[in-house]
């Protein structure tokens, strides 16, 4: 009998947590690439390796390493985020992204200047 109560309690606790979590479940995608521009005359834009960091309210919520020539993809809850690039030579411009309530998929380029 005690086992049944423990199992039922565990099911109720987990159900309550699942219900609460679904209110902030991811509902939007942001994807793109790191693009490096500038440099010597005639230089083509490059797609360097780097790390993309997603913050919300100043706190990191996700990070992804991007291979040279690769792309990043994040699935995020509705809200406003800031995407920054680390581990790339040169200055990179952060991007503000608003993920609307409801399913969405946004493509962005994170631009970095060659030294």
C-alpha positions as a Markdown table, in Angstrom:
| # | Residue | x | y | z |
|---|---|---|---|---|
| 1 | Unk | 0.0 | 0.0 | 0.0 |
| 2 | Unk | 2.9 | 2.4 | 0.8 |
| 3 | Unk | 4.4 | 1.8 | -2.6 |
| 4 | Unk | 1.1 | 2.8 | -4.3 |
| 5 | Unk | 1.1 | 6.1 | -2.4 |
| 6 | Unk | 4.7 | 6.9 | -3.2 |
| 7 | Unk | 4.1 | 6.1 | -6.9 |
| 8 | Unk | 0.9 | 8.2 | -7.0 |
| 9 | Unk | 2.6 | 11.1 | -5.2 |
| 10 | Unk | 5.5 | 10.9 | -7.7 |
| 11 | Unk | 3.0 | 11.0 | -10.6 |
| 12 | Unk | 1.2 | 14.0 | -9.1 |
| 13 | Unk | 4.4 | 15.9 | -8.5 |
| 14 | Unk | 5.8 | 15.2 | -11.9 |
| 15 | Unk | 2.5 | 16.1 | -13.6 |
| 16 | Unk | 2.5 | 19.4 | -11.7 |
| 17 | Unk | 6.0 | 20.1 | -12.9 |
| 18 | Unk | 5.2 | 19.2 | -16.5 |
| 19 | Unk | 2.2 | 21.5 | -16.5 |
| 20 | Unk | 4.2 | 24.4 | -15.2 |
| 21 | Unk | 7.0 | 23.8 | -17.6 |
| 22 | Unk | 4.8 | 23.7 | -20.6 |
| 23 | Unk | 3.8 | 27.4 | -20.1 |
| 24 | Unk | 7.4 | 28.4 | -21.0 |
| 25 | Unk | 8.1 | 25.6 | -23.5 |
| 26 | Unk | 10.3 | 26.6 | -26.4 |
| 27 | Unk | 8.2 | 27.8 | -29.3 |
| 28 | Unk | 10.6 | 29.7 | -31.7 |
| 29 | Unk | 13.7 | 28.9 | -33.6 |
| 30 | Unk | 16.6 | 31.3 | -34.4 |
| 31 | Unk | 19.2 | 30.1 | -36.8 |
| 32 | Unk | 22.0 | 31.5 | -38.9 |
| 33 | Unk | 25.7 | 31.9 | -39.4 |
| 34 | Unk | 28.7 | 33.9 | -38.3 |
| 35 | Unk | 29.9 | 36.1 | -41.1 |
| 36 | Unk | 33.3 | 37.8 | -41.2 |
| 37 | Unk | 33.7 | 40.9 | -43.4 |
| 38 | Unk | 36.3 | 43.5 | -44.1 |
| 39 | Unk | 40.0 | 42.9 | -44.5 |
| 40 | Unk | 42.1 | 43.5 | -47.6 |
| 41 | Unk | 40.5 | 44.9 | -50.7 |
| 42 | Unk | 38.6 | 42.2 | -52.6 |
| 43 | Unk | 38.4 | 39.8 | -49.6 |
| 44 | Unk | 35.3 | 37.7 | -49.7 |
| 45 | Unk | 33.1 | 37.3 | -46.6 |
| 46 | Unk | 34.1 | 34.3 | -44.5 |
| 47 | Unk | 32.2 | 32.0 | -42.2 |
| 48 | Unk | 34.6 | 31.5 | -39.2 |
| 49 | Unk | 34.3 | 29.1 | -36.4 |
| 50 | Unk | 33.1 | 30.6 | -33.1 |
| 51 | Unk | 30.8 | 30.4 | -30.2 |
| 52 | Unk | 27.3 | 31.9 | -30.2 |
| 53 | Unk | 26.0 | 32.8 | -26.8 |
| 54 | Unk | 22.3 | 33.6 | -26.2 |
| 55 | Unk | 21.4 | 35.8 | -23.2 |
| 56 | Unk | 18.1 | 37.0 | -21.8 |
| 57 | Unk | 18.0 | 39.8 | -19.2 |
| 58 | Unk | 21.7 | 39.6 | -19.0 |
| 59 | Unk | 21.8 | 35.9 | -18.1 |
| 60 | Unk | 23.1 | 33.2 | -20.5 |
| 61 | Unk | 20.4 | 30.8 | -21.6 |
| 62 | Unk | 22.2 | 28.8 | -24.4 |
| 63 | Unk | 25.5 | 28.6 | -26.2 |
| 64 | Unk | 26.6 | 26.7 | -29.2 |
| 65 | Unk | 30.0 | 26.1 | -30.9 |
| 66 | Unk | 29.8 | 26.7 | -34.6 |
| 67 | Unk | 32.3 | 25.0 | -37.0 |
| 68 | Unk | 33.9 | 27.0 | -39.8 |
| 69 | Unk | 31.3 | 27.4 | -42.5 |
| 70 | Unk | 28.6 | 26.0 | -40.2 |
| 71 | Unk | 25.4 | 27.4 | -38.8 |
| 72 | Unk | 23.8 | 27.7 | -35.4 |
| 73 | Unk | 20.2 | 26.9 | -34.3 |
| 74 | Unk | 18.5 | 27.6 | -31.0 |
| 75 | Unk | 14.9 | 26.8 | -30.0 |
| 76 | Unk | 13.7 | 29.5 | -27.5 |
| 77 | Unk | 10.7 | 30.5 | -25.5 |
| 78 | Unk | 8.9 | 33.7 | -26.5 |
| 79 | Unk | 10.9 | 36.8 | -25.4 |
| 80 | Unk | 13.7 | 39.1 | -26.3 |
| 81 | Unk | 17.3 | 37.8 | -26.5 |
| 82 | Unk | 20.8 | 39.0 | -27.3 |
| 83 | Unk | 23.1 | 36.9 | -29.4 |
| 84 | Unk | 26.8 | 37.5 | -29.2 |
| 85 | Unk | 29.8 | 35.8 | -30.8 |
| 86 | Unk | 32.9 | 34.7 | -28.9 |
| 87 | Unk | 36.2 | 33.2 | -30.0 |
| 88 | Unk | 36.4 | 35.1 | -33.4 |
| 89 | Unk | 39.3 | 37.5 | -34.1 |
| 90 | Unk | 37.9 | 41.0 | -34.7 |
| 91 | Unk | 34.9 | 42.8 | -33.3 |
| 92 | Unk | 31.5 | 41.1 | -33.6 |
| 93 | Unk | 28.2 | 43.0 | -33.5 |
| 94 | Unk | 25.6 | 41.6 | -31.1 |
| 95 | Unk | 22.1 | 41.0 | -32.4 |
| 96 | Unk | 18.8 | 41.5 | -30.6 |
| 97 | Unk | 16.2 | 39.0 | -31.4 |
| 98 | Unk | 12.5 | 39.0 | -30.5 |
| 99 | Unk | 10.9 | 35.5 | -30.4 |
| 100 | Unk | 7.2 | 36.0 | -30.7 |
| 101 | Unk | 4.5 | 34.0 | -28.9 |
| 102 | Unk | 3.7 | 31.2 | -31.2 |
| 103 | Unk | 5.8 | 29.1 | -33.6 |
| 104 | Unk | 8.4 | 31.1 | -35.5 |
| 105 | Unk | 11.7 | 30.5 | -37.3 |
| 106 | Unk | 14.1 | 33.5 | -37.8 |
| 107 | Unk | 17.3 | 33.6 | -39.8 |
| 108 | Unk | 20.0 | 36.0 | -38.8 |
| 109 | Unk | 23.7 | 36.7 | -39.6 |
| 110 | Unk | 26.1 | 37.6 | -36.8 |
| 111 | Unk | 28.6 | 40.0 | -38.4 |
| 112 | Unk | 32.3 | 40.2 | -37.3 |
| 113 | Unk | 35.0 | 42.5 | -38.7 |
| 114 | Unk | 38.3 | 41.1 | -39.8 |
| 115 | Unk | 41.3 | 42.6 | -38.2 |
